[in-house]
Amino acid sequence: MIRCCCGCRTLAPLALFLAFLGIAGCGGGGRSSVQGTVTYDGQPVDDGGINFIAAGGGGEGGESGNASGDIREGKYSIDALRGPKPGKYKVEIYWNKKTGKMIPTPGDPDVKKPESKQVIPPKYNTKSELTADITSGTNTKDFALTP
């Protein structure tokens, strides 16, 4: 225990503990976590992305509560620090699926990279018809997309 100059015990350990609780506890800033699965035509989406965009737009710099995450092996998870705020969202899903072909890298035709193409139709991304209602706390939102 630390003692101050007059010999009493200080409150430093208690203050440190309370500060830790503040960081570990309610750090989401009113945001929620969201997780789920994404399939397209029965296949798990791999190497994709998901965006939650606040209905009606919103502020700049993430103030609107918008959130984005990666989709790996058909699953995504966005924690409460980066997740959307409670409310209604338009959902965009992207999947740049590898075609199996190797193509030249722009600027260096001697270097090849795997070709990938967007396989999810615009109705699920650039012209998305998908929506989600996000509530406080943990949310599970699964998306089974069809061609």
C-alpha positions, 0 to 999 in steps of 0.5 A: 500500500502506498502512503502519503507524506503524513503516513496515511494510506492513499486512495491510488489503488482504488482510483486505479481500479475504478479507472480500469472499470470505466475503460473495460465497462461502458466504453461503447459510447452508446454503441451495440455489438452485432454478429451473424452469418452471411450466405449467398446462394447457400455458400458462406461468404468469405473475404467479404464486408458488411456495412450498417448505414444509419437510415436517413443518412447521419453525421460525418466521422462515424457520428451517425453510428454507422459501422463496418466489419469483415466477413470471414468464413461466412461470419462477421462480428463487430464489437460494441466499441465499433458497432452501430448505435441502436436504430434502423440501418440499411445493410450493404454486403460485398463479396469479392470472390476469387475467380481462380485466375491470376491477373497482372498487377497494375503498374507491374505486369510481371507480378500476378495477383488473384483475380476477384469479382463482386458476386453479390448483386447490387440489391444487397450492396450499392442499391441495398434493400436490406435493413436491420433494427439494432437494439442496445446490447448484443445483436445477432443478424443473419443474412441468407442472400439469394441470386 
